[in-house]
Amino acid sequence: MTRRVALYEFLRVRSVRSLLCVMAVVPGIIGTAVLVSAPRAAGATPVAPSWMKLNPPTSVPIRSGAAIAYDGSTGQLILFGGLTGNCSCFPDGTVLNDTWNWNGNAWVQLHPATSPSVRSNASLTYDPGTGQLILFGGMGMGAAGDPGGTWDWNGSNWERLHPATSPPVRAGAAMVYDASANRLILFGGFGLRNLLADTWSWDGSNWNRVFSAQNPSPRYAPTMAYDPTTQSIVLFGGLDVNNNALGDTWSWSNGAWSRLTPPSNPPPSAYAPAVFDPNTGTVILPGGSNTTWSWNGSTWIRLFTPSSPTTVSPNGMVFDPVHNALVLEGPQSNGSTTIDSTFTYGVPPFVGIATVGSGTGYLTTDATGDLFPSGSGTYHGSTSGVSLNAPVVGVASTSDSKGYWLAGSDGGVFAFGNAKFYGSMNGHPLNAAVVGISANPATGGYYLVAADGGVFAFNAPFYGSMGGTPLNAAVVGMAVVPGGNGYYLVAADGGVFAFGPGATFYGSMAGTPLNKPIVGMAAVPGGNGYYLVAADGGVFAFGPGATFYGSMAGTPLNAAVVGISADPATGGYWEVAADGGVFAFNAPFYGSGA
């Protein structure tokens, strides 16, 4: 049965809007009793990859026809340009030339001094052989006046290149890196007057036309991806001269095209991004309508995933090695409206860690709400297998270690064990996504914190927030002082904000260059200090009670660090990574979910 809380709680909220309101708990809120499942056992069958819709605190303005690629030299996931509106067809909308970076949590606009002219449907691909992120072509007023323009992104600025030869101007061409030939390969697209079926290669300084005995028919917006298992490029679909979707499969290998006849194919499609996923060893192609396809080198296989991104026109998809997942971005139908959406495909990442009791264990959780107890931590249930409106972003333990709460990015709260449900923001409009949850040991209540610094208090005193205050970077975490009479917020740039009589400000990393953004914080058990942790595992200690015991900074990690929790018994701390790995510093290691 669904648990109801027969109690009205006064919810003190301070975000962009400041109000005092009374919230009644609605019957649909899920409590402890209905959410019970067995914990994932060590050595159990690995969790299958799945799609997850994210709720980033900042998103790219709605557009189609943008170019997306991961830059292996800078570690940035770059999005450039596109067209406002819901169609990839010029001139419906405003053509753009803005640059954005996905940092694993949010889209952040960059402001290069020099940019290519406005364009949509350009080709963007990283060349590991040269370390270049190459942008070519596109359509738009600016691109039409800049035929064949080739650009390189250096991490902070765009640079116009001047090759001796260039392909004819085009938009909607497919371009990928061919590792077997150490070249970028460009095919097809829509030229100034007709569809194209030519093939070009980029060697780092010049474009060269490549001729093949066979060629795919002229088309634009085809799907193309490099498959390292066969050392070849696979091409699928696109649109023909009559704007009809195609459903043929081709292979580019050893400098030549060949038509393939796999026993099964996806439905004819275009603008459908495909990327090789090293976690599955296959090329992944999202098909929409809850269908995803994979290419295993010889045939297409339909994957029956619980959900698939259904977008009007996906801007692109790339593999993000830092977060070990595919990232897809594009406008998504949402009833009668269209919203910008970001999806990931992969094994759900771990998102947080919470200390159990006096430091005798800890709890970790992933984005599905699967719960992993270690040490004296006890499993009381999880949201794993439950259809969630938004991914889980954090976990908090009760002071007696007999229960815990999970929080979703939409403000939903799920209580397990003896943890009481005091309310949530589920179903209430938020100015920014919720990014964390923290318990108040004095009252037994909890706080939710949003990316804009808004704080939502449930059976816990409200001491203030950064809601409505301009921030240099999004808030990423929160820590309550041991006495419960104050709390800290931390932003991705290392800025720290102290609220309440028990929260003393001891310093921050704001204004200090960081190798990677801050992802979390933990209060010192004695209340006289705190720790910040960065995505590379770097730890920064502030206050007389915060002793630096080491970090993972400078150590190669399989996945980015996502959180930190303090050990009240030793004064040390634990870091948790997105793959479930736990790193202990002057604190006992009890195990991990990795």
C-alpha positions as CSV (number, residue, x, y, z in Angstrom):
1,M,0.0,0.0,0.0
2,T,1.0,3.6,-0.4
3,R,1.9,5.3,2.8
4,R,0.2,8.5,3.7
5,V,1.4,11.0,6.2
6,A,-1.6,12.3,8.2
7,L,0.1,15.6,9.0
8,Y,0.3,19.0,7.5
9,E,3.8,20.4,7.4
10,F,4.7,24.0,7.2
11,L,7.2,24.2,4.3
12,R,9.4,27.2,4.3
13,V,10.7,27.8,0.8
14,R,13.1,30.3,-0.4
15,S,13.9,30.2,-4.1
16,V,13.4,32.8,-6.8
17,R,10.0,33.2,-5.2
18,S,10.0,33.7,-1.4
19,L,6.9,32.3,0.3
20,L,5.6,30.6,3.3
21,C,3.1,27.9,2.4
22,V,1.3,25.0,3.8
23,M,1.6,21.7,2.0
24,A,-0.7,18.7,2.3
25,V,0.8,15.4,1.5
26,V,-1.1,13.9,-1.5
27,P,-2.0,10.2,-1.6
28,G,0.1,9.7,-4.8
29,I,3.4,10.4,-3.0
30,I,5.2,7.1,-2.6
31,G,6.3,6.2,0.9
32,T,8.2,3.3,2.4
33,A,5.8,0.4,2.1
34,V,5.4,0.2,-1.6
35,L,9.1,0.5,-2.5
36,V,10.7,-2.7,-1.4
37,S,13.1,-4.8,-3.5
38,A,16.1,-6.9,-3.0
39,P,19.5,-5.2,-3.0
40,R,21.9,-5.9,-5.8
41,A,24.2,-8.7,-4.7
42,A,27.9,-8.7,-5.2
43,G,28.7,-10.6,-8.4
44,A,25.2,-10.3,-9.6
45,T,24.4,-9.9,-13.3
46,P,25.5,-6.4,-14.4
47,V,22.8,-3.9,-14.8
48,A,21.8,-3.5,-18.5
49,P,22.3,-0.1,-20.1
50,S,19.2,2.1,-20.4
51,W,18.1,5.5,-21.4
52,M,17.7,8.2,-18.7
53,K,16.2,11.6,-19.2
54,L,18.2,14.2,-17.2
55,N,16.9,17.5,-15.6
56,P,20.0,19.7,-15.8
57,P,19.9,23.0,-13.9
58,T,20.7,24.9,-17.2
59,S,19.8,23.7,-20.7
60,V,20.5,24.8,-24.2
61,P,17.8,27.0,-25.7
62,I,15.5,24.9,-27.9
63,R,17.0,24.3,-31.3
64,S,17.5,21.7,-34.0
65,G,20.3,21.2,-36.5
66,A,23.1,21.8,-33.9
67,A,26.5,20.1,-34.2
68,I,27.7,18.0,-31.2
69,A,31.0,16.3,-30.5
70,Y,33.3,15.3,-27.6
71,D,36.7,17.0,-27.7
72,G,39.2,14.4,-26.4
73,S,41.9,17.1,-26.1
74,T,40.0,19.4,-23.7
75,G,37.6,17.0,-22.2
76,Q,34.7,19.1,-23.3
77,L,31.4,18.0,-24.9
78,I,30.8,20.8,-27.4
79,L,27.5,21.9,-29.0
80,F,27.6,24.6,-31.7
81,G,24.9,26.5,-33.6
82,G,21.7,25.2,-34.9
83,L,18.3,26.7,-35.7
84,T,15.6,27.9,-33.3
85,G,12.3,26.3,-33.8
86,N,11.2,22.7,-34.2
87,C,12.4,22.0,-37.7
88,S,15.8,21.4,-39.2
89,C,14.7,23.1,-42.5
90,F,16.2,26.6,-43.2
91,P,14.8,29.3,-43.1
92,D,12.3,28.3,-40.4
93,G,13.7,30.0,-37.3
94,T,16.8,31.9,-36.4
95,V,20.2,30.5,-37.3
96,L,22.7,30.4,-34.4
97,N,26.5,30.4,-33.8
98,D,26.7,30.0,-30.0
99,T,28.9,27.4,-28.3
100,W,27.9,25.3,-25.3
101,N,29.7,22.7,-23.1
102,W,28.1,19.8,-21.2
103,N,30.0,19.3,-17.9
104,G,28.1,16.2,-16.9
105,N,25.6,18.1,-14.9
106,A,24.5,21.1,-16.9
107,W,24.9,22.9,-20.2
108,V,27.2,25.9,-19.9
109,Q,27.4,28.6,-22.5
110,L,31.0,29.5,-23.6
111,H,31.9,32.9,-25.0
112,P,34.8,32.5,-27.5
113,A,36.3,35.7,-29.0
114,T,36.0,34.2,-32.5
115,S,33.2,32.0,-33.8
116,P,32.2,30.6,-37.2
117,S,29.3,32.4,-38.8
118,V,25.7,31.3,-38.0
119,R,24.8,27.9,-39.3
120,S,22.7,24.8,-38.8
121,N,23.3,21.2,-39.8
122,A,27.1,21.5,-39.8
123,S,29.4,18.6,-39.3
124,L,31.5,18.4,-36.1
125,T,34.0,15.6,-35.2
126,Y,37.0,15.1,-33.0
127,D,40.2,14.0,-34.7
128,P,42.3,12.1,-32.1
129,G,45.3,11.9,-34.6
130,T,45.7,15.7,-34.7
131,G,43.8,16.7,-31.5
132,Q,41.5,18.9,-33.6
133,L,37.8,19.3,-33.2
134,I,36.8,20.0,-36.7
135,L,33.7,21.9,-37.8
136,F,32.7,21.9,-41.5
137,G,29.9,23.3,-43.6
138,G,26.3,23.9,-42.5
139,M,23.6,26.2,-43.9
140,G,22.5,29.7,-43.1
141,M,23.1,33.2,-44.2
142,G,26.6,33.2,-42.7
143,A,27.5,29.7,-43.9
144,A,26.3,30.4,-47.4
145,G,28.7,33.3,-47.5
146,D,31.5,31.1,-46.1
147,P,31.5,28.1,-48.5
148,G,33.5,25.2,-47.4
149,G,34.7,26.8,-44.2
150,T,36.8,24.6,-41.9
151,W,37.2,25.5,-38.3
152,D,39.0,24.1,-35.2
153,W,38.0,24.4,-31.6
154,N,41.0,24.8,-29.2
155,G,39.1,24.7,-25.9
156,S,38.3,28.3,-25.6
157,N,38.2,29.8,-29.1
158,W,37.4,28.9,-32.7
159,E,40.1,29.1,-35.3
160,R,39.5,29.4,-39.1
161,L,41.7,26.9,-41.0
162,H,42.8,27.5,-44.6
163,P,43.2,24.1,-46.3
164,A,44.5,24.1,-50.0
165,T,41.4,22.1,-51.1
166,S,37.9,21.8,-49.5
167,P,34.7,19.9,-50.3
168,P,32.0,22.0,-51.9
169,V,29.7,23.8,-49.4
170,R,27.1,21.6,-47.9
171,A,24.8,20.9,-44.9
172,G,23.5,17.7,-43.4
173,A,26.7,15.7,-44.2
174,A,27.9,12.8,-42.1
175,M,31.4,13.0,-40.7
176,V,33.2,10.6,-38.4
177,Y,36.8,9.7,-37.5
178,D,38.1,6.6,-39.2
179,A,40.7,5.2,-36.8
180,S,41.9,2.5,-39.2
181,A,43.0,5.2,-41.6
182,N,43.7,8.0,-39.1
183,R,41.4,10.4,-41.1
184,L,38.1,12.1,-40.8
185,I,35.6,10.9,-43.4
186,L,32.9,13.2,-44.7
187,F,30.1,11.9,-46.9
188,G,27.1,13.4,-48.7
189,G,24.9,16.2,-47.6
190,F,22.8,18.9,-49.3
191,G,24.8,21.1,-51.6
192,L,23.9,24.5,-53.0
193,R,21.8,23.0,-55.7
194,N,21.5,19.3,-55.2
195,L,22.1,16.3,-53.0
196,L,25.7,14.9,-52.8
197,A,27.2,11.5,-52.7
198,D,30.9,12.3,-52.6
199,T,33.4,11.2,-50.0
200,W,36.2,13.4,-48.5
201,S,39.0,12.8,-46.0
202,W,40.7,15.3,-43.6
203,D,44.4,14.6,-42.9
204,G,44.9,17.4,-40.3
205,S,45.7,20.2,-42.8
206,N,43.9,19.5,-46.0
207,W,40.8,17.9,-47.5
208,N,41.2,15.2,-50.2
209,R,38.5,13.7,-52.4
210,V,38.3,9.9,-52.2
211,F,36.8,7.8,-55.0
212,S,35.1,4.5,-54.6
213,A,33.7,2.0,-57.2
214,Q,30.4,1.9,-55.3
215,N,28.8,4.7,-53.4
216,P,25.6,5.2,-51.4
217,S,23.0,7.2,-53.3
218,P,22.9,11.0,-52.9
219,R,21.4,11.9,-49.5
220,Y,21.6,14.1,-46.6
221,A,21.2,13.6,-42.8
222,P,22.4,9.9,-42.9
223,T,23.5,8.1,-39.8
224,M,27.2,7.3,-39.7
225,A,29.5,5.8,-37.0
226,Y,32.9,4.2,-36.7
227,D,32.8,0.6,-35.4
228,P,36.3,-0.3,-33.9
229,T,35.3,-4.0,-33.7
230,T,35.2,-4.3,-37.5
231,Q,37.5,-1.3,-38.1
232,S,35.0,0.2,-40.5
233,I,32.4,2.9,-40.7
234,V,28.7,1.9,-40.9
235,L,26.2,4.3,-42.7
236,F,22.5,4.0,-42.4
237,G,19.5,5.8,-43.9
238,G,19.2,9.6,-44.6
239,L,16.8,11.5,-46.9
240,D,16.8,11.2,-50.7
241,V,16.0,13.9,-53.3
242,N,12.3,13.5,-52.8
243,N,12.7,13.9,-49.0
244,N,11.9,10.2,-48.4
245,A,13.7,8.4,-45.6
246,L,16.1,5.7,-46.6
247,G,16.7,2.3,-44.9
248,D,19.9,0.9,-46.5
249,T,23.1,0.0,-44.7
250,W,26.6,0.7,-46.1
251,S,30.2,0.0,-44.9
252,W,33.3,2.2,-45.5
253,S,36.4,0.1,-45.2
254,N,39.9,0.3,-46.7
255,G,39.0,3.4,-48.6
256,A,35.9,2.0,-50.3
257,W,32.1,1.8,-49.9
258,S,30.2,-1.5,-50.0
259,R,26.5,-2.2,-49.7
260,L,25.5,-4.5,-46.8
261,T,22.4,-6.7,-46.6
262,P,21.9,-7.4,-42.9
263,P,19.1,-9.8,-42.0
264,S,17.3,-7.0,-40.0
265,N,17.3,-3.2,-40.3
266,P,15.8,-0.3,-38.4
267,P,12.9,1.5,-40.0
268,P,14.0,4.1,-42.6
269,S,15.1,7.2,-40.9
270,A,17.2,10.4,-41.0
271,Y,18.7,12.7,-38.4
272,A,19.2,9.7,-36.2
273,P,22.6,9.9,-34.5
274,A,24.6,6.7,-33.9
275,V,27.7,6.2,-31.8
276,F,29.9,3.3,-30.8
277,D,29.3,2.4,-27.1
278,P,32.5,0.7,-25.6
279,N,30.4,-0.6,-22.8
280,T,28.3,-2.8,-25.1
281,G,30.8,-3.2,-27.9
282,T,28.1,-2.1,-30.4
283,V,27.0,1.0,-32.3
284,I,23.9,2.4,-30.6
285,L,21.1,4.1,-32.7
286,P,18.1,5.5,-30.8
287,G,14.9,4.8,-32.8
288,G,12.3,6.6,-30.8
289,S,8.9,5.2,-29.6
290,N,10.7,3.1,-27.0
291,T,13.0,1.4,-29.5
292,T,16.8,1.4,-29.7
293,W,18.9,-0.4,-32.2
294,S,22.5,-1.7,-32.0
295,W,24.9,-2.7,-34.8
296,N,27.1,-5.6,-33.9
297,G,29.2,-5.6,-37.1
298,S,26.9,-7.8,-39.2
299,T,23.3,-6.9,-38.4
300,W,21.0,-4.5,-36.6
301,I,19.4,-5.7,-33.4
302,R,16.4,-4.1,-31.8
303,L,16.9,-3.5,-28.1
304,F,13.8,-3.4,-25.9
305,T,14.8,-0.7,-23.5
306,P,12.3,0.5,-20.9
307,S,12.3,3.9,-22.7
308,S,14.0,5.7,-25.6
309,P,14.4,9.3,-26.3
310,T,11.6,10.5,-28.7
311,T,12.9,13.7,-30.1
312,V,11.6,15.9,-32.9
313,S,15.1,16.1,-34.4
314,P,18.0,15.0,-32.3
315,N,20.9,17.4,-32.5
316,G,23.4,14.7,-31.9
317,M,24.8,12.0,-29.6
318,V,28.3,11.3,-28.4
319,F,30.1,9.1,-26.0
320,D,31.3,10.9,-22.9
321,P,34.3,8.9,-21.5
322,V,34.4,11.0,-18.4
323,H,30.9,9.9,-17.3
324,N,31.1,6.6,-19.2
325,A,27.8,7.1,-21.0
326,L,26.3,8.2,-24.3
327,V,24.8,11.7,-24.2
328,L,22.0,12.8,-26.6
329,E,20.6,16.3,-26.8
330,G,17.7,17.7,-28.8
331,P,14.2,19.1,-28.8
332,Q,11.6,16.7,-27.5
333,S,7.9,16.5,-27.9
334,N,6.1,17.2,-24.6
335,G,2.4,17.1,-25.4
336,S,1.6,20.2,-27.3
337,T,4.9,21.9,-26.5
338,T,8.5,21.2,-27.3
339,I,11.3,21.2,-24.7
340,D,15.0,20.9,-24.9
341,S,16.1,17.5,-23.5
342,T,19.3,15.7,-22.5
343,F,19.4,11.9,-22.3
344,T,22.1,9.5,-21.3
345,Y,22.5,5.8,-22.3
346,G,24.5,3.5,-20.1
347,V,24.6,1.8,-16.8
348,P,23.0,4.3,-14.3
349,P,25.8,6.3,-12.6
350,F,26.2,6.5,-8.9
351,V,25.2,9.9,-7.6
352,G,25.8,10.1,-3.9
353,I,27.1,8.7,-0.6
354,A,25.8,9.1,3.0
355,T,27.6,8.2,6.3
356,V,25.8,5.7,8.5
357,G,25.6,6.4,12.2
358,S,29.0,7.0,13.9
359,G,31.0,6.1,10.8
360,T,30.5,2.3,10.9
361,G,29.3,2.2,7.3
362,Y,27.9,4.2,4.4
363,L,25.2,4.1,1.8
364,T,25.7,4.8,-1.9
365,T,23.0,5.1,-4.6
366,D,22.8,5.3,-8.3
367,A,20.5,7.4,-10.5
368,T,17.7,4.7,-10.5
369,G,17.7,4.8,-6.7
370,D,19.3,1.4,-6.3
371,L,20.7,1.4,-2.8
372,F,24.1,-0.1,-1.8
373,P,24.8,-0.4,1.9
374,S,28.3,-1.0,3.1
375,G,29.6,-1.8,6.6
376,S,26.8,-1.4,9.1
377,G,24.5,0.1,6.5
378,T,21.2,-1.8,6.2
379,Y,19.1,-2.2,3.1
380,H,15.5,-1.1,3.6
381,G,14.4,-0.8,0.0
382,S,15.0,1.3,-3.1
383,T,13.3,2.8,-6.2
384,S,15.2,0.4,-8.5
385,G,12.6,-1.0,-10.9
386,V,10.2,1.8,-10.2
387,S,9.2,4.2,-13.0
388,L,10.6,7.5,-11.9
389,N,9.7,11.0,-13.2
390,A,13.3,12.1,-12.8
391,P,16.6,10.5,-11.8
392,V,17.7,10.2,-8.2
393,V,20.3,12.7,-7.2
394,G,21.2,12.0,-3.6
395,V,20.8,9.9,-0.4
396,A,20.6,11.0,3.3
397,S,20.7,8.7,6.3
398,T,18.6,9.0,9.5
399,S,20.6,9.8,12.6
400,D,20.0,6.4,14.1
401,S,21.0,4.6,10.9
402,K,17.7,2.8,10.7
403,G,16.4,4.5,7.6
404,Y,17.2,6.8,4.7
405,W,15.8,9.1,2.1
406,L,16.4,9.3,-1.7
407,A,15.7,12.5,-3.6
408,G,14.9,13.0,-7.3
409,S,15.9,15.9,-9.4
410,D,12.2,16.9,-9.7
411,G,12.1,17.2,-5.9
412,G,10.5,13.9,-5.2
413,V,11.5,12.3,-1.9
414,F,11.3,8.5,-1.1
415,A,11.5,7.3,2.6
416,F,12.7,3.9,3.6
417,G,13.1,2.1,7.0
418,N,12.2,4.3,9.9
419,A,12.8,7.5,7.8
420,K,9.7,9.6,8.0
421,F,8.2,11.3,4.9
422,Y,7.6,14.9,5.6
423,G,6.8,16.1,2.1
424,S,8.5,16.9,-1.2
425,M,8.6,19.2,-4.1
426,N,7.2,16.6,-6.5
427,G,4.5,18.2,-8.7
428,H,5.5,21.7,-7.7
429,P,7.1,24.1,-10.3
430,L,10.8,24.4,-9.7
431,N,13.0,27.2,-11.0
432,A,15.9,24.8,-11.1
433,A,16.5,21.1,-10.7
434,V,17.1,19.6,-7.2
435,V,20.7,18.5,-6.9
436,G,20.9,17.0,-3.4
437,I,19.3,16.1,-0.1
438,S,20.7,16.4,3.5
439,A,19.2,15.3,6.8
440,N,18.8,17.5,9.9
441,P,20.0,15.3,12.9
442,A,18.3,17.5,15.4
443,T,14.7,17.4,14.0
444,G,14.8,14.2,12.0
445,G,13.7,16.2,8.9
446,Y,15.6,17.0,5.7
447,Y,16.4,19.6,3.2
448,L,16.4,19.6,-0.6
449,V,18.7,22.0,-2.4
450,A,18.3,23.1,-6.0
451,A,20.9,24.2,-8.6
452,D,19.8,27.8,-8.2
453,G,20.6,27.7,-4.5
454,G,17.0,27.4,-3.5
455,V,16.5,25.4,-0.2
456,F,13.4,23.5,0.7
457,A,13.0,22.6,4.4
458,F,10.8,19.7,5.6
459,N,10.4,19.3,9.4
460,A,13.7,21.3,9.6
461,P,14.5,25.0,10.3
462,F,14.9,27.2,7.3
463,Y,18.0,29.5,7.6
464,G,18.1,31.0,4.2
465,S,19.2,30.2,0.6
466,M,20.7,31.6,-2.5
467,G,17.5,31.4,-4.5
468,G,16.9,34.6,-6.5
469,T,20.6,35.6,-6.1
470,P,22.7,35.6,-9.3
471,L,25.4,32.9,-9.1
472,N,28.6,32.5,-11.0
473,A,28.1,28.7,-11.1
474,A,25.3,26.3,-10.2
475,V,24.9,25.0,-6.7
476,V,25.9,21.3,-6.6
477,G,25.5,20.2,-3.0
478,M,24.7,20.9,0.6
479,A,25.9,19.9,4.1
480,V,24.1,20.3,7.4
481,V,26.2,21.1,10.5
482,P,26.2,18.3,13.1
483,G,24.0,20.2,15.5
484,G,21.4,20.9,12.9
485,N,21.5,24.6,13.5
486,G,22.9,25.6,10.1
487,Y,24.0,24.4,6.7
488,Y,26.3,25.1,3.8
489,L,25.7,25.2,0.1
490,V,28.5,24.7,-2.4
491,A,28.6,25.8,-6.1
492,A,30.5,24.1,-9.0
493,D,33.1,26.9,-8.9
494,G,33.9,26.1,-5.3
495,G,31.9,29.0,-3.8
496,V,30.5,28.3,-0.3
497,F,27.5,29.9,1.3
498,A,26.8,29.6,5.0
499,F,23.4,29.8,6.7
500,G,22.4,29.6,10.3
501,P,24.1,30.3,13.6
502,G,26.0,27.0,13.6
503,A,27.4,27.4,10.1
504,T,30.7,29.4,10.2
505,F,32.2,30.4,6.9
506,Y,35.9,29.2,6.7
507,G,36.7,29.9,3.1
508,S,36.0,28.6,-0.4
509,M,37.6,27.9,-3.8
510,A,35.6,30.7,-5.6
511,G,37.9,32.6,-7.9
512,T,40.6,29.9,-7.8
513,P,41.2,28.0,-11.0
514,L,40.1,24.4,-10.7
515,N,41.1,21.4,-12.8
516,K,37.6,20.0,-12.5
517,P,34.3,21.5,-11.1
518,I,33.3,20.9,-7.5
519,V,30.7,18.2,-7.1
520,G,29.9,18.0,-3.4
521,M,30.8,18.8,0.2
522,A,30.7,17.4,3.7
523,A,30.7,19.1,7.1
524,V,33.3,18.1,9.6
525,P,31.8,16.0,12.4
526,G,33.0,18.5,15.0
527,G,31.2,21.3,13.2
528,N,34.3,23.5,12.8
529,G,35.1,23.0,9.1
530,Y,34.1,21.3,5.9
531,Y,35.5,19.5,2.8
532,L,34.8,20.2,-0.8
533,V,35.4,17.5,-3.5
534,A,36.0,18.0,-7.3
535,A,35.1,15.7,-10.1
536,D,38.7,14.6,-10.4
537,G,38.7,13.5,-6.7
538,G,40.6,16.6,-5.5
539,V,39.7,17.5,-1.9
540,F,39.9,21.0,-0.3
541,A,39.7,21.3,3.5
542,F,38.5,24.5,5.3
543,G,38.3,25.2,9.0
544,P,40.4,24.2,12.0
545,G,38.6,20.9,12.3
546,A,39.1,19.9,8.6
547,T,42.3,17.9,8.2
548,F,43.4,17.0,4.7
549,Y,44.2,13.3,4.5
550,G,44.7,12.9,0.8
551,S,42.6,12.8,-2.4
552,M,42.3,11.1,-5.8
553,A,43.5,14.2,-7.6
554,G,46.2,13.3,-10.2
555,T,45.2,9.6,-10.1
556,P,43.6,8.1,-13.2
557,L,40.0,7.3,-12.5
558,N,37.6,5.0,-14.3
559,A,34.8,7.5,-13.6
560,A,34.4,11.0,-12.2
561,V,33.9,11.5,-8.5
562,V,30.4,12.6,-7.6
563,G,30.3,13.0,-3.8
564,I,32.0,13.0,-0.4
565,S,30.9,12.0,3.1
566,A,32.7,12.5,6.4
567,D,33.5,9.8,9.0
568,P,32.6,11.1,12.5
569,A,34.7,8.5,14.2
570,T,38.0,9.2,12.6
571,G,37.5,12.7,11.1
572,G,38.4,11.2,7.7
573,Y,36.2,11.0,4.6
574,W,35.1,8.9,1.7
575,E,34.7,9.8,-1.9
576,V,32.4,8.0,-4.3
577,A,32.8,7.9,-8.1
578,A,30.1,7.6,-10.8
579,D,31.0,3.9,-11.3
580,G,30.4,3.2,-7.6
581,G,34.0,3.1,-6.6
582,V,34.6,4.3,-3.0
583,F,37.9,5.8,-1.9
584,A,38.7,6.0,1.9
585,F,41.0,8.6,3.5
586,N,41.7,8.1,7.2
587,A,38.5,6.2,7.3
588,P,37.8,2.4,7.0
589,F,36.9,1.0,3.7
590,Y,33.7,-1.1,3.8
591,G,33.3,-1.9,0.1
592,S,31.8,-0.3,-3.0
593,G,29.3,-0.7,-5.7
594,A,31.9,-0.8,-8.5
